[in-house]
Amino acid sequence: MNAVNELPLGQHNIEIQRNREAWSRKPMLRKIYYDFYRLLAVRLDPHLSGPVVELGSGMGRIKDVIPQCVTTDLFSNPWLDRQENCYQLSLGDNSVSHLILFDVWHHLRYPGTALREFHRVLQPGGRLILFEPAASWVARLVYHFFHHEPVAVRDPITWEAPAGFSAADADYYAAQGSATRLFWWGEGHDRLPGWKIHEVRPITSFDYFASGGFSGPQLGGRFLHGLMRGLDFLAAPFPRLFAARLLVVLEKEKS
Protein backbone atom coordinates (compact mmCIF):
# COMPACT_ATOMS: atom_id res chain seq x y z
CA MET A 1 0.00 0.00 0.00
CA ASN A 2 1.28 3.43 -0.87
CA ALA A 3 2.09 6.03 1.74
CA VAL A 4 -0.86 8.23 2.67
CA ASN A 5 -0.73 11.47 0.71
CA GLU A 6 -4.29 12.58 0.07
CA LEU A 7 -5.35 13.84 3.52
CA PRO A 8 -5.02 17.44 4.79
CA LEU A 9 -2.46 18.28 7.45
CA GLY A 10 -5.26 18.86 9.96
CA GLN A 11 -5.83 15.09 10.01
CA HIS A 12 -3.01 14.93 12.55
CA ASN A 13 -4.96 17.09 14.98
CA ILE A 14 -8.14 15.09 14.43
CA GLU A 15 -6.23 11.96 15.40
CA ILE A 16 -4.81 13.66 18.50
CA GLN A 17 -8.34 14.35 19.74
CA ARG A 18 -9.37 10.75 19.06
CA ASN A 19 -6.30 9.46 20.83
CA ARG A 20 -7.13 11.48 23.93
CA GLU A 21 -10.48 9.73 24.13
CA ALA A 22 -8.89 6.30 23.69
CA TRP A 23 -6.29 7.10 26.34
CA SER A 24 -8.97 7.90 28.90
CA ARG A 25 -10.81 4.59 28.45
CA LYS A 26 -7.97 2.08 27.89
CA PRO A 27 -5.89 1.47 31.05
CA MET A 28 -3.86 -1.27 29.37
CA LEU A 29 -2.80 1.15 26.67
CA ARG A 30 -1.74 3.73 29.25
CA LYS A 31 0.44 1.21 31.10
CA ILE A 32 2.11 0.10 27.87
CA TYR A 33 2.85 3.66 26.84
CA TYR A 34 4.26 4.55 30.23
CA ASP A 35 6.61 1.57 29.84
CA PHE A 36 7.63 2.89 26.43
CA TYR A 37 8.26 6.35 27.86
CA ARG A 38 10.49 4.82 30.54
CA LEU A 39 12.58 3.23 27.80
CA LEU A 40 13.13 6.71 26.40
CA ALA A 41 13.81 8.25 29.80
CA VAL A 42 16.74 5.94 30.56
CA ARG A 43 18.34 6.95 27.25
CA LEU A 44 18.64 10.58 28.23
CA ASP A 45 22.32 11.35 28.76
CA PRO A 46 22.62 12.89 32.26
CA HIS A 47 25.92 14.52 31.31
CA LEU A 48 24.21 16.79 28.80
CA SER A 49 22.75 20.12 29.85
CA GLY A 50 20.02 21.91 27.97
CA PRO A 51 16.35 21.28 27.32
CA VAL A 52 14.80 17.96 26.37
CA VAL A 53 12.29 18.63 23.59
CA GLU A 54 9.65 16.32 22.16
CA LEU A 55 8.46 17.08 18.63
CA GLY A 56 4.96 15.97 17.69
CA SER A 57 3.88 15.45 21.30
CA GLY A 58 0.22 14.90 20.50
CA MET A 59 -1.42 14.41 23.90
CA GLY A 60 1.73 15.46 25.74
CA ARG A 61 1.66 12.46 28.09
CA ILE A 62 5.42 12.02 28.01
CA LYS A 63 5.53 14.59 30.82
CA ASP A 64 4.04 11.95 33.15
CA VAL A 65 7.39 10.12 32.92
CA ILE A 66 9.82 12.87 31.79
CA PRO A 67 8.38 15.94 33.53
CA GLN A 68 11.11 18.30 32.32
CA CYS A 69 10.35 17.54 28.68
CA VAL A 70 9.22 20.50 26.56
CA THR A 71 6.20 19.29 24.59
CA THR A 72 5.49 20.64 21.11
CA ASP A 73 3.33 19.97 18.09
CA LEU A 74 2.28 21.48 14.80
CA PHE A 75 -0.99 22.45 16.45
CA SER A 76 -1.66 24.68 19.43
CA ASN A 77 -3.36 22.68 22.17
CA PRO A 78 -3.70 23.86 25.78
CA TRP A 79 -1.79 20.90 27.25
CA LEU A 80 1.34 21.55 25.15
CA ASP A 81 4.19 23.99 25.77
CA ARG A 82 4.69 25.39 22.27
CA GLN A 83 4.20 24.96 18.53
CA GLU A 84 7.02 23.63 16.36
CA ASN A 85 7.40 22.40 12.81
CA CYS A 86 10.05 19.70 12.28
CA TYR A 87 11.16 21.32 9.04
CA GLN A 88 11.73 24.76 10.60
CA LEU A 89 12.31 24.79 14.34
CA SER A 90 12.33 28.02 16.31
CA LEU A 91 15.07 26.60 18.57
CA GLY A 92 18.56 28.07 18.50
CA ASP A 93 21.65 26.43 17.05
CA ASN A 94 23.28 23.87 19.37
CA SER A 95 20.71 24.70 22.07
CA VAL A 96 19.00 21.36 22.78
CA SER A 97 20.36 18.32 24.60
CA HIS A 98 17.78 15.80 23.36
CA LEU A 99 15.07 15.63 20.73
CA ILE A 100 12.41 12.95 21.12
CA LEU A 101 10.10 11.87 18.29
CA PHE A 102 7.50 9.32 19.35
CA ASP A 103 5.59 8.00 16.33
CA VAL A 104 6.57 11.11 14.37
CA TRP A 105 9.41 10.03 12.09
CA HIS A 106 7.09 7.98 9.84
CA HIS A 107 5.04 11.13 9.23
CA LEU A 108 8.01 12.98 7.71
CA ARG A 109 7.66 13.05 3.96
CA TYR A 110 11.21 14.47 3.66
CA PRO A 111 13.16 12.90 6.52
CA GLY A 112 16.55 14.14 5.34
CA THR A 113 15.37 17.74 5.36
CA ALA A 114 14.02 17.36 8.89
CA LEU A 115 17.16 15.55 10.04
CA ARG A 116 19.30 18.46 8.94
CA GLU A 117 17.18 20.76 11.11
CA PHE A 118 17.49 18.38 14.07
CA HIS A 119 21.26 18.41 13.62
CA ARG A 120 21.25 22.22 13.69
CA VAL A 121 19.48 22.57 17.04
CA LEU A 122 21.16 19.71 18.91
CA GLN A 123 24.34 20.46 20.80
CA PRO A 124 27.42 18.35 19.96
CA GLY A 125 26.88 14.94 21.53
CA GLY A 126 23.14 15.63 21.75
CA ARG A 127 20.75 12.77 21.13
CA LEU A 128 17.90 12.25 18.71
CA ILE A 129 15.62 9.54 20.13
CA LEU A 130 13.06 7.95 17.82
CA PHE A 131 10.33 5.50 18.81
CA GLU A 132 8.58 4.00 15.80
CA PRO A 133 6.59 1.04 14.48
CA ALA A 134 8.82 -1.90 13.58
CA ALA A 135 8.19 -3.60 10.25
CA SER A 136 8.75 -7.20 11.33
CA TRP A 137 6.80 -9.89 9.54
CA VAL A 138 4.11 -10.10 12.22
CA ALA A 139 3.94 -6.34 12.69
CA ARG A 140 3.48 -5.76 8.99
CA LEU A 141 0.42 -8.02 9.04
CA VAL A 142 -1.02 -6.38 12.14
CA TYR A 143 -0.44 -2.83 10.93
CA HIS A 144 -1.71 -3.64 7.45
CA PHE A 145 -5.03 -5.11 8.62
CA PHE A 146 -5.66 -3.18 11.84
CA HIS A 147 -4.19 0.29 11.29
CA HIS A 148 -5.20 2.92 8.77
CA GLU A 149 -1.63 4.06 8.04
CA PRO A 150 0.34 2.08 5.43
CA VAL A 151 3.57 0.28 6.25
CA ALA A 152 4.99 1.15 2.81
CA VAL A 153 8.20 -0.89 2.98
CA ARG A 154 8.58 -0.88 -0.81
CA ASP A 155 7.68 2.72 -1.60
CA PRO A 156 10.51 5.10 -2.52
CA ILE A 157 11.68 7.37 0.28
CA THR A 158 12.07 11.00 -0.78
CA TRP A 159 14.99 12.02 1.40
CA GLU A 160 15.16 15.74 0.59
CA ALA A 161 12.39 18.24 -0.01
CA PRO A 162 12.20 19.73 -3.51
CA ALA A 163 13.53 23.16 -4.33
CA GLY A 164 11.23 25.89 -3.11
CA PHE A 165 9.73 23.79 -0.29
CA SER A 166 8.84 25.63 2.90
CA ALA A 167 7.80 24.28 6.30
CA ALA A 168 4.31 25.66 5.71
CA ASP A 169 3.97 23.21 2.79
CA ALA A 170 4.05 20.18 5.15
CA ASP A 171 1.12 17.83 4.61
CA TYR A 172 -0.30 14.66 6.10
CA TYR A 173 1.98 11.75 5.26
CA ALA A 174 2.50 8.29 6.74
CA ALA A 175 4.80 5.37 5.97
CA GLN A 176 5.16 3.23 9.09
CA GLY A 177 8.13 1.25 7.76
CA SER A 178 10.35 4.28 7.21
CA ALA A 179 12.49 4.03 10.37
CA THR A 180 12.82 0.26 9.98
CA ARG A 181 14.13 0.64 6.46
CA LEU A 182 16.49 3.51 7.18
CA PHE A 183 17.95 2.50 10.53
CA TRP A 184 17.26 -1.20 11.21
CA TRP A 185 17.61 -2.52 7.65
CA GLY A 186 20.35 0.00 6.92
CA GLU A 187 18.96 1.73 3.84
CA GLY A 188 19.81 5.13 5.31
CA HIS A 189 23.18 4.50 6.97
CA ASP A 190 25.03 6.25 4.15
CA ARG A 191 22.78 9.29 4.58
CA LEU A 192 23.89 10.19 8.09
CA PRO A 193 26.95 12.47 7.89
CA GLY A 194 27.43 14.25 11.19
CA TRP A 195 25.59 11.51 13.10
CA LYS A 196 26.62 8.45 15.05
CA ILE A 197 24.19 5.56 15.41
CA HIS A 198 24.19 4.94 19.16
CA GLU A 199 21.46 2.30 19.32
CA VAL A 200 18.92 0.51 17.15
CA ARG A 201 16.70 -1.77 19.22
CA PRO A 202 13.69 -3.72 17.89
CA ILE A 203 11.19 -4.38 20.68
CA THR A 204 8.70 -7.24 20.85
CA SER A 205 5.42 -6.12 22.40
CA PHE A 206 2.50 -8.49 21.97
CA ASP A 207 0.70 -6.65 24.72
CA TYR A 208 0.85 -3.55 22.49
CA PHE A 209 -0.82 -5.53 19.71
CA ALA A 210 -3.41 -6.85 22.20
CA SER A 211 -4.14 -3.34 23.45
CA GLY A 212 -5.43 -2.42 20.00
CA GLY A 213 -3.37 0.76 20.08
CA PHE A 214 -5.37 3.95 19.88
CA SER A 215 -7.57 2.92 16.98
CA GLY A 216 -8.41 -0.76 17.59
CA PRO A 217 -10.35 -2.72 20.23
CA GLN A 218 -8.56 -3.88 23.37
CA LEU A 219 -8.37 -7.65 23.69
CA GLY A 220 -8.70 -9.09 27.19
CA GLY A 221 -7.55 -7.55 30.46
CA ARG A 222 -4.80 -7.96 33.03
CA PHE A 223 -4.51 -11.73 32.58
CA LEU A 224 -3.94 -11.39 28.85
CA HIS A 225 -1.54 -8.53 29.50
CA GLY A 226 0.60 -10.83 31.67
CA LEU A 227 0.40 -13.62 29.10
CA MET A 228 1.56 -11.27 26.35
CA ARG A 229 4.54 -10.22 28.47
CA GLY A 230 5.56 -13.85 28.70
CA LEU A 231 5.18 -14.20 24.95
CA ASP A 232 7.36 -11.11 24.49
CA PHE A 233 10.13 -12.80 26.46
CA LEU A 234 9.96 -15.93 24.29
CA ALA A 235 9.82 -13.98 21.03
CA ALA A 236 12.52 -11.42 21.86
CA PRO A 237 15.36 -13.43 20.21
CA PHE A 238 13.47 -13.27 16.89
CA PRO A 239 12.89 -9.55 16.22
CA ARG A 240 12.72 -9.91 12.43
CA LEU A 241 9.64 -12.04 12.95
CA PHE A 242 7.96 -10.46 15.96
CA ALA A 243 9.17 -6.92 16.81
CA ALA A 244 6.34 -4.43 17.20
CA ARG A 245 8.31 -1.27 17.94
CA LEU A 246 11.69 0.19 17.08
CA LEU A 247 13.87 2.38 19.31
CA VAL A 248 16.59 4.40 17.56
CA VAL A 249 19.13 6.70 19.21
CA LEU A 250 21.35 8.93 17.07
CA GLU A 251 24.06 11.19 18.47
CA LYS A 252 25.25 14.40 16.85
CA GLU A 253 28.96 13.97 16.30
CA LYS A 254 31.32 16.23 18.20
CA SER A 255 33.58 18.32 15.99
For each residue, the residues with C-beta under 8 A, 3 or more apart:
1: 144 150 151 152
2: 5 150 152 155
3: 109 150 152 155 173 174 175
4: 7 149 150 172 173 174 175
5: 2 109 171 172 173
6:
7: 4 11 171 172
8: 11 171 172
9: 12 74 170 171 172
10: 13 14 172
11: 7 8 14 15 172
12: 9 15 16 73 74 75 107 172
13: 10 16 17 74 75 77
14: 10 11 17 18
15: 11 12 18 19 214
16: 12 13 19 20 58 59 73 75 77
17: 13 14 20 21
18: 14 15 21 22 214 215
19: 15 16 22 23 58 59 214
20: 16 17 23 24 59
21: 17 18 24 25
22: 18 19 25 26 29 214 215
23: 19 20 26 29 30 59 61 214
24: 20 21
25: 21 22
26: 22 23 29 30 211 212 218
27: 30 31
28: 31 32 207 210 211 218 221 222 225
29: 22 23 26 32 33 211 212 213 214 218
30: 23 26 27 33 34
31: 27 28 34 35 225
32: 28 29 35 36 205 207 208 211
33: 29 30 36 37 61
34: 30 31 37 38 64 65
35: 31 32 38 39
36: 32 33 39 40 102 131 245
37: 33 34 40 41 61 62 64 65 66
38: 34 35 41 42 65
39: 35 36 42 43 131 203 247
40: 36 37 43 44 62 65 66 100 102 129 131 247
41: 37 38 44 65 66
42: 38 39
43: 39 40 127 129 199 247 249
44: 40 41 48 52 66 97 98 127 129
45: 48 97 98 125 127
46:
47:
48: 44 45 97 98 123 125 126 127
49: 97
50: 95 96 97 123 126
51: 68 70 95 96 97
52: 44 66 68 69 70 96 97 98 100
53: 69 70 72 84 91 96 98 99 100
54: 57 62 69 70 71 72 99 100 101 102
55: 72 73 84 86 89 99 100 101 104
56: 72 73 74 86 101 102 103 104 107
57: 54 60 62 71 72 73 80 102
58: 16 19 61 73 102 103
59: 16 19 20 23 79
60: 57 63 71 77 79 80
61: 23 33 37 58 64
62: 37 40 54 57 65 66 69 71 100 102
63: 60 66 67 69 71
64: 34 37 61 67
65: 34 37 38 40 41 62
66: 37 40 41 44 52 62 63 69 100
67: 63 64
68: 51 52
69: 52 53 54 62 63 66 100
70: 51 52 53 54 81 82
71: 54 57 60 62 63 79 80 81 82
72: 53 54 55 56 57 80 81 82 83 84
73: 12 16 55 56 57 58 76 77 80 83 84
74: 9 12 13 56 83 84 85 170
75: 12 13 16 83
76: 73 80 83
77: 13 16 60 73 80
78:
79: 59 60 71
80: 57 60 71 72 73 76 77 83
81: 70 71 72
82: 70 71 72 90
83: 72 73 74 75 76 80
84: 53 55 72 73 74 89 90 91
85: 74 88 89 167 168 170
86: 55 56 89 101 104 108 114 117 118 167 170
87: 110 113 114 117 161 165 166 167 170
88: 85 117 166 167
89: 55 84 85 86 117 118 120 121
90: 82 84
91: 53 84 95 96 121
92: 95 121
93: 120 121
94: 120 121 122 123 124
95: 50 51 91 92 121 123
96: 50 51 52 53 91 99 121 122 123 126
97: 44 45 48 49 50 51 52 122 123 126 127
98: 44 45 48 52 53 122 126 127 128 129
99: 53 54 55 96 118 121 122 126 127 128 129
100: 40 52 53 54 55 62 66 69 129 131
101: 54 55 56 86 104 105 128 129 130 131
102: 36 40 54 56 57 58 62 131
103: 56 58 106 107 131 132 133
104: 55 56 86 101 107 108 130
105: 101 108 111 130 132 178 179
106: 103 132 133 149 174 175 176 177 178 179
107: 12 56 103 104 172 173 174
108: 86 104 105 111 114 173 178
109: 3 5 158 161 170 171 173
110: 87 113 114 158 159 160 161 165
111: 105 108 114 115 157 159 178 182 188
112: 115 116 159 160 191
113: 87 110 116 117 159 160 161 165
114: 86 87 108 110 111 117 118
115: 111 112 118 119 128 192 195
116: 112 113 119 120
117: 86 87 88 89 113 114 120 121
118: 86 89 99 114 115 121 122 128
119: 115 116 122 194 195 252
120: 89 93 94 116 117
121: 89 91 92 93 94 95 96 99 117 118
122: 94 96 97 98 99 118 119 126 127 128 252
123: 48 50 94 95 96 97 126 252
124: 94 252 253 254 255
125: 45 48 251 252 254
126: 48 50 96 97 98 99 122 123 251 252
127: 43 44 45 48 97 98 99 122 198 249 250 251 252
128: 98 99 101 115 118 122 195 249 250 251 252
129: 40 43 44 98 99 100 101 247 248 249
130: 101 104 105 179 183 246 247 248 249 250
131: 36 39 40 100 101 102 103 245 246 247 248
132: 103 105 106 176 178 179 180 245 246 248
133: 103 106 139 143 151 176 177 179 180 244 245 246
134: 139 180 184 202 203 239 243 244 245 246
135: 139 140 143 151 153 176 177 180 181 184
136: 139 140 202 239 240 241 242 243 244
137: 140 141 240 241 242
138: 141 142 241 242 244
139: 133 134 135 136 142 143 151 242 243 244
140: 135 136 137 143 144 151 153 177
141: 137 138 144 145
142: 138 139 145 146 147 209 244
143: 133 135 139 140 146 147 149 151 176
144: 1 140 141 147 150 151
145: 141 142
146: 142 143 212 213 215 216
147: 142 143 144 176 213 215 216
148: 215
149: 4 106 143 174 175 176
150: 1 2 3 4 144 155 174 175 176
151: 1 133 135 139 140 143 144 175 176 177
152: 1 2 3 155 174 175 176 177 178
153: 135 140 177 180 181
154:
155: 2 3 150 152 175
156:
157: 111 175 178 181 182 187 188
158: 109 110 161
159: 110 111 112 113 188 191
160: 110 112 113
161: 87 109 110 113 158 165
162: 165
163:
164:
165: 87 110 113 161 162 169
166: 87 88 169
167: 85 86 87 88 170
168: 85
169: 165 166
170: 9 74 85 86 87 109 167
171: 5 7 8 9 109
172: 4 5 7 8 9 10 11 12 107
173: 3 4 5 107 108 109
174: 3 4 106 107 149 150 152
175: 3 4 106 149 150 151 152 155 157 178
176: 106 132 133 135 143 147 149 150 151 152
177: 106 133 135 140 151 152 153 180 181
178: 105 106 108 111 132 152 157 175 181 182
179: 105 106 130 132 133 182 183 184 246 248
180: 132 133 134 135 153 177 183 184 185 246
181: 135 153 157 177 178 184 185 187 188
182: 111 157 178 179 185 186 187 188 189 191
183: 130 179 180 186 188 189 197 200 246 248
184: 134 135 179 180 181 200 202 246 248
185: 180 181 182
186: 182 183 189
187: 157 181 182
188: 111 157 159 181 182 183 191 192
189: 182 183 186 192 197
190:
191: 112 159 182 188
192: 115 188 189 195 197 250
193:
194: 119 252 253
195: 115 119 128 192 250 251 252 253
196: 250 251 252 253
197: 183 189 192 200 248 249 250
198: 127 249 250 251
199: 43 247 248 249
200: 183 184 197 246 247 248 249
201: 246 247 248
202: 134 136 184 239 240 243 245 246 247
203: 39 134 239 243 244 245 246 247
204: 231 232 235 236 239 242 243 244
205: 32 208 209 228 232 244 245
206: 209 210 228 229 231 232 235 242 244
207: 28 32 210 211 224 225 228 229 232
208: 32 205 211 213 244 245
209: 142 205 206 228 244
210: 28 206 207 218 219 220 224 225 228
211: 26 28 29 32 207 208 218 219
212: 26 29 146 215 216 217 218 219
213: 29 146 147 208 216
214: 15 18 19 22 23 29
215: 18 22 146 147 148 212
216: 146 147 212 213
217: 212
218: 26 28 29 210 211 212
219: 210 211 212 224
220: 210 223 224 225
221: 28 224 225
222: 28 225 226
223: 220 226 227
224: 207 210 219 220 221 227 228
225: 28 31 207 210 220 221 222 228 229
226: 222 223 229 230
227: 223 224 230 231
228: 205 206 207 209 210 224 225 231 232
229: 206 207 225 226 232 233
230: 226 227 233 234
231: 204 206 227 228 234 235
232: 204 205 206 207 228 229 235 236
233: 229 230 236
234: 230 231
235: 204 206 231 232 238 241 242
236: 204 232 233 239 242
237:
238: 235 241 242
239: 134 136 202 203 204 236 242 243
240: 136 137 202 243
241: 136 137 138 235 238
242: 136 137 138 139 204 206 235 236 238 239
243: 134 136 139 202 203 204 239 240 246
244: 133 134 136 138 139 142 203 204 205 206 208 209
245: 36 131 132 133 134 202 203 205 208
246: 130 131 132 133 134 179 180 183 184 200 201 202 203 243
247: 39 40 43 129 130 131 199 200 201 202 203
248: 129 130 131 132 179 183 184 197 199 200 201
249: 43 127 128 129 130 197 198 199 200
250: 127 128 130 192 195 196 197 198
251: 125 126 127 128 195 196 198
252: 119 122 123 124 125 126 127 128 194 195 196
253: 124 194 195 196
254: 124 125
255: 124
